[in-house]
Amino acid sequence: MLTIHTADELRVSWDADPLKDGAVAVEGDRVAGTGPLDVLLERFPGARIRSWPGTLGPALVHEDPLPEAPSPRERVHAILKSGATAVLAEYADTPDLRAAASRNEVAVLRSARKPEITDTGRADLAVFDADGTCLATVCAGRLVHRRR
C-alpha cells in the first residue's frame, strides 16, 4: 500500500530550504514522489496519509559507536529512535550487531554519506520537532519508531 508522509515542513536534504506542507509518497521500500501534499494526493488517490507535526526529512546516518544497551537488537533500536537508519560499518563490528542491523533493514555503510530523499531512492525518513527530538523514523518504508 502506498503511504504519504506529510509534516509542517519537508526538507529533501537537511541543508535544503523547507517546503511548507510538503510530503513524501512511499511505496514498499522506495520513495514514489516528493512535493506539496495536494500534488501528491492528486497523483496518488486513495493513499494512506500519515501526518506528523514538525519537520520531515531524510533519516540520519549514525556516525558514532552504537549506544550501550543489553542486546544488539536494543542497540540498533536506539539509533532508530534517534532518527538514523544507517550506521557505519566500523561500529557494526560484531556478527550480532550486523545481524540485528540486517533484521531491521538498517543500512551498514563503509563511509558516511549526505542523507537526502530522492525519487525511487530507499524510503528512509525521520520527523523531528522544534527541539530536535525524533518523533518518527521510517526505515526502508516501514515505520519503525513513533514517539507517543
C-alpha positions in Angstrom: 0.0 0.0 0.0 1.2 3.5 -0.8 1.6 5.8 2.2 2.1 9.6 2.0 4.0 11.0 5.0 3.4 14.7 5.5 4.5 17.3 8.1 4.5 21.0 8.8 7.5 21.2 6.5 9.6 18.9 4.3 13.3 19.0 3.7 14.6 16.7 1.0 18.1 17.2 2.5 18.9 18.9 5.8 20.6 21.8 4.1 17.7 22.4 1.6 15.1 25.1 2.0 11.9 23.8 3.7 8.8 23.2 1.8 5.7 24.0 3.8 3.0 21.3 3.8 5.4 19.0 1.9 5.1 15.3 1.6 6.8 12.1 0.6 4.9 9.2 -1.1 6.3 5.8 -0.1 5.6 2.5 -1.9 7.2 -0.5 -0.5 10.8 0.4 0.5 11.1 3.2 -2.1 10.2 6.9 -2.5 7.4 7.2 -5.1 7.4 11.0 -5.1 8.0 14.2 -3.1 6.4 17.6 -3.2 3.4 19.6 -2.0 0.8 17.4 -0.2 -2.0 18.5 -2.6 0.0 17.4 -5.6 0.8 14.0 -4.1 -2.8 13.5 -3.1 -3.9 14.1 -6.7 -1.1 11.9 -8.1 -1.8 9.0 -5.6 -5.6 8.9 -4.9 -6.5 6.5 -2.1 -3.1 6.6 -0.5 -2.9 6.2 3.3 -1.9 9.5 4.9 0.4 9.8 7.9 0.5 13.4 9.2 3.3 14.5 11.6 4.0 17.6 13.5 7.4 19.1 12.9 9.9 18.7 10.1 10.0 15.6 7.8 13.4 14.9 6.2 15.8 12.2 5.3 16.8 9.7 8.1 20.3 10.3 9.5 23.5 8.2 9.4 24.7 7.3 12.9 28.4 8.1 12.7 29.4 7.1 16.3 29.5 3.8 18.2 26.1 2.4 18.8 24.6 3.3 22.2 25.2 0.8 25.0 22.2 -1.5 25.6 21.6 -5.0 27.0 21.4 -6.6 23.5 22.4 -5.9 19.9 18.7 -5.5 18.9 18.3 -2.8 21.5 21.4 -1.1 20.4 20.1 -0.9 16.9 16.7 0.2 18.1 18.3 3.0 20.0 19.7 4.5 16.8 16.3 4.1 15.0 14.7 6.1 17.9 17.3 8.9 17.2 16.1 9.2 13.5 19.0 7.2 12.0 18.5 4.3 9.6 22.2 3.7 8.7 25.3 3.0 10.7 29.0 3.0 9.8 30.5 -0.5 9.3 33.3 0.3 11.8 30.7 0.4 14.6 28.6 -2.6 13.4 31.7 -4.6 14.1 30.4 -7.8 15.5 28.3 -10.6 13.8 25.5 -10.0 16.4 25.3 -6.2 15.6 25.4 -6.8 11.8 22.7 -9.4 12.1 20.5 -7.0 14.2 21.1 -4.2 11.7 20.2 -6.6 8.8 17.0 -7.8 10.5 15.9 -4.2 11.0 17.0 -3.2 7.4 19.4 -0.7 8.9 22.0 0.1 6.2 25.6 -0.6 7.1 27.8 1.9 5.3 31.6 1.9 4.6 31.6 5.7 4.9 29.2 8.5 5.8 27.0 10.0 3.2 24.8 13.0 3.0 21.2 12.0 3.8 18.7 13.0 1.2 15.3 12.0 -0.1 15.3 11.1 -3.8 12.6 9.8 -6.1 13.0 6.0 -6.4 15.6 6.1 -3.6 15.2 4.0 -0.4 12.5 5.4 1.8 14.5 6.3 4.9 12.7 9.2 6.6 12.7 10.9 10.0 10.5 13.5 11.7 11.9 15.9 14.2 10.2 18.5 16.4 11.5 22.0 17.0 13.8 21.0 19.8 15.4 18.2 17.7 13.5 15.2 19.3 12.9 12.4 16.8 9.1 11.9 16.6 9.1 9.1 14.0 11.5 7.0 11.9 10.7 5.2 8.7 13.4 2.6 7.6 13.1 1.2 4.1 9.5 2.2 4.0 8.5 0.8 7.4 7.5 2.9 10.4 10.0 1.6 13.0 9.7 4.3 15.6 7.0 6.6 16.7 7.2 8.8 19.8 3.8 8.9 21.6 
